[in-house]
Amino acid sequence: MHTGHYISGAGHLALVFWVLFGGVFRSEPDSVEVREVSVISEEEFAALSERTQPPESTQDIDAPPAPDSDPDPAPAPPAAEPPPEPQPEPEPAPEPAQETPPEAVPQAPPAEAQDEVQQPEPPAPDPEIEAPQISERPVPRPAPRVAPDPVPEPEPEAEPAPDVAEAVEPEPSEETVPEEPQEPEAPEAATSEIVTEAEEPSRAPTSSPRPRTRPNRPAPTQTAEPEPEAEPETETAAAPEPEAEPEPQEPAQEESLGTGVEDALAEALGGGGTTDPQPDVPTGPPMTSGERDAFRVAVQRCWVVDVGSQAANVTVVVGMDMAENGQVVANSIERLSASGGDGAAVETAFQAARRAILRCQGNGYDLPPEKYGQWDRIEITFDPSGMRIR
């Protein structure tokens, strides 16, 4: 239970012991020798070096006379036979002249001081390196052959030859023989590098025109019988008239074209018509219920109905023309009728139906080609409760 107290007490005791006796085991730092150095210039150093040199003495110093090797000659031994006569006291030998000490020469300061004062020579500056001049690399010109030295292309008039031939002038001779002058031939163009396809500049056009759209197949129009009122106008238009009077013919053409479109629409809606179908279009028997259901299911797969919007309550009838390959003529899709909502809801339902028709066609709906006369014009009723097809 008191483990924490023991640990805390031991830590505090160790801290107190270190504070009291920690400095006893500390070693004294080594003494640091400091020497003062003064920095001087080169001129001051030259002046100091001139002062330290001793002046050369111009006077010759006489060397002291060399002392006699035997100042006191040894006395001759006395003869044994004659008695010794009293000899006079020898005269004291003259003292040699004292040598004059040479003049003291001032000693030069130790070389260590000079080494300390002497400054190091500054490093020599690095030599300047001239930067190479960069020039744009010329693009190699493609040539049919490769040679060590590039040869420019010959002039258009000169004929390329494998060897260079200079113009030869005939030398004058005694017998003049008519010779045909040789035309100078230029060598064939050559380059020093092989130009690959990767190095050649791209000659592809940066942009291309947009391909033209395929014109839509016009809806079959039926010519209506001319009304009796238009007969005098037609006769008048057929007669030769001045150039300024072909304007009355335009209303007649527009009226006949409008009547034909109305009759074609009435035939598509009501199933009747005044003219027979075109002979080159295969009619065949009517479509079976299985073929109708297959087409309805194919369109219904791409039809999306928003349940929470008002367009889910709209029933819209859409008509369209079909091509022989089973594809829908996009510009022919139109809304024939609608019910169950306002204008915005009706438009939303129609756009959803149009997208479903175009999205699911792919390369064309699977319809029997031998019955093209039966499904060249199709009407589909898009009803959220159940789609119907006619």
Steps between C-alpha positions, in 0.01 A plus 500: 500500500790738573704414192456851358620655824809283497585590144441872563712495816786319328494749214509799736788349699699442182437860392616640836809279496590616150457869594723466807773273372474532122774764473761284682543264208514778241842537334659840465506633144836526325660843488477674167801692377413828337740691280432843361557547130487831320425526130710745297514592134772409253650852514534488879654153481756622242590796724550271800716259302725787384554616858599156623777455241846614644684772309799375310829634647733664252807524737743214513561369849864433575562156625689488836865387482553136562679434833847335499492130522794493756510825699733350764783299341625215706851568657786301362634235731813614691827359399640252735862598472506876566358616821173661483518869464232711652250574236330833486131506569307464182310797387125461514353413167284766352128438553308431185276774378140455598270402217239759412160333502306538175203727491175341601282411207125543566332167485198453274170408665413133498343363188193387692381858544541563129305188423223616729481846345528379142160478334410219264489590135148530357404217266524569132163567334353220297540543126184608325346230289335626188155358449456318171280667248194292431371513148176359373550160343404508133239251396662241270362496149385161372705371206501171307859415598738555793851643454770623744461856368151635434442616143230755419227412258592564133325761298190386313677529164799283601470122482614309810789263441690264734833678428570870474593597145634842413444674173766397247616760253663368182869587463597676176678264261617507143212292382181645637254224563154616601431361846185536693561694821427294810255661731603513867328239709428558863536223758189346638373664818633336814482553873726406791214356710220258441171676556252260659125530503505601867720803424301620203249774580145378513302588187169386644231767503435651840124511439261326265159611383201346667343224289173588344190343646306255293188664362180364643268306278208725415160376597297360210274772372187443299397732225146624537260548213504861385191692595300664222584844639873444444457402133487855359805589713691200365409583146603859552831390647562266207457779245811698407515807719763760586762424763332724760178291525598151632394602855136380474632143447645475856166502686376221275809289570477561875130414499558176312793405728297577813210294373735208430649512850153511657387199295815307598444580867135401473603171341748431782245584769190348347655221299344618173637676195425594147810346339648155497829426680824533310576191293866470620406483872422145624164503676448142609237378742406699811728478802416232753434568867833338591693738272312798646568388858872447424529854366304640797722318752815624322386863537366450851844387629635855454184686609547661844194633684546734798232381740514811720452754219187614317634344178419156645128577446539611136411274208673610178468362146823520295529444125817432302631383164717190472779419256533161331794405727277533809636836616283796592510817291596739780339811353171322445420438868200716592235525767157422361288538814527512878269494801516507877721800584601858434740622230822445697398148605400412142835624365690301766308182414561551126876551547519184714322304226726647229815407694373145550439457125843629395696336782378143443524489120875421489571384144129472429194332650439133422209537259415273203641667186245326274224695682663843470180642351320414824745667743650786296278731710450407868294661777565410864281595797717557808259434788652441846225247569579299182678585174314438177629491141322545167 
